[in-house]
Every structure is written in structure tokens, then in C-alpha cells.
Amino acid sequence: MISGIVTAILLLCFISGWVWAWSPKRKTEFEAAAQLPLDDDEEQGS
């Protein structure tokens, strides 16, 4: 019984995270984060 409840809670958490990640509101934020490794605006200190 308890394992079924835990499974249902974890499934809900997974679905919530998936909906959050694929939300149209997050698209610009994730696109900006995806470009961070490609930005060479700052010089690396050595």
C-alpha cells in the first residue's frame, strides 16, 4: 500500500517537472542557457 502511494507521488513529481521544463514560458530562459557555452564575450583569466 505504501509503495503504491510513494510511486504515485513520485510520478506526480516527475510529471510536474516535465510540464515545468516544457512550458512555453521557459523557452527563452532555456535558449539563453543553451547559448552560454558558445558566448565568447569574456576573456578567460590565466
Secondary structure, 3 states (H helix, E strand, C coil): CHHHHHHHHHHHHHHHHHHHHCCHHHHHHHHHHHHHHHCCCCCCCC
